[in-house]
Amino acid sequence: MRLPTLIAAGFVVLSVIALTTRRQWLTRVGPVEVSDRVSNLKAENKRLKERWDAIGPIIESLERSVAYTRRC
């Protein structure tokens, strides 16, 4: 019973490693399917980083205001 379990576990681990190195990701498991393609994540990450860069100074300013208000 242990040997088939170990073989199955090894297969799963090696499959995940192989898919990761080829940048292929799981998009469907049975009836559950990922709605957006994973390949769009790079563009989404870039867009979010640009937004973060734009609002970063505003957040820092608000944090300074909060710190000043706490001192008073």
N, C-alpha and C positions, 0 to 999 in steps of 0.2 A: 504493500500500500504506500510505503514511503517513496519508493523509486518513481512511480508514475507522478506523484505529487511534486517531487524534486525536478523531474523532467519538465513538467508543465510550468513550474515556477521559473526554471531556467529559460524556457522558450519565451515566456512573457518578458522577462528582463532583457534578453537579447533582442527581442522584437522592438521594445521601446528604445533601446540604444540605437538600433539600426534606423528606426524612423526618425529619431532625433538628429542623427548625423546627416540624414538626407533632407532635413527640415520639412518632414511630412508629419502632420499632427492628426490625432484622432478627431474626426468631425462627426462620427455617428456611432452610437452604441444602441443596438436594438431599435426601439421606437423613438429614442431621444436623438435629436440631430442638432448640431450647432447651426444657428441661423446665419451667421456671417462667416465668410471664409477667413481662415486664420491668416492667410497671406496678406490680408488688409491690415493686420495689426501693426506693421511697420509704419504705414501711413497714419494710422490712428495715434500711435505713440509720438510720431513727429508733430502732429497737430496739437496733441495735449502738451508736449514740451514747449511749443511755441506759445500756447496760452499761459502756461505756468511762468514762462519767462516774462510775459507781458504783465501778469498780475503780481509777480514776486515783489516788486518795489512797493506796490500798494499794501501788500500784507505786512512788509517790514515797517512801513509807516504807521499802520494801525497798531502793530505790536509796540512800537515806540510810544504811541499815544497812550496805550493801556498802561505801560510801565510808568509813564509820567503821571498819569491819573492816580495810580496806586501810591506814588510817592507823596502826592499832595493831600 
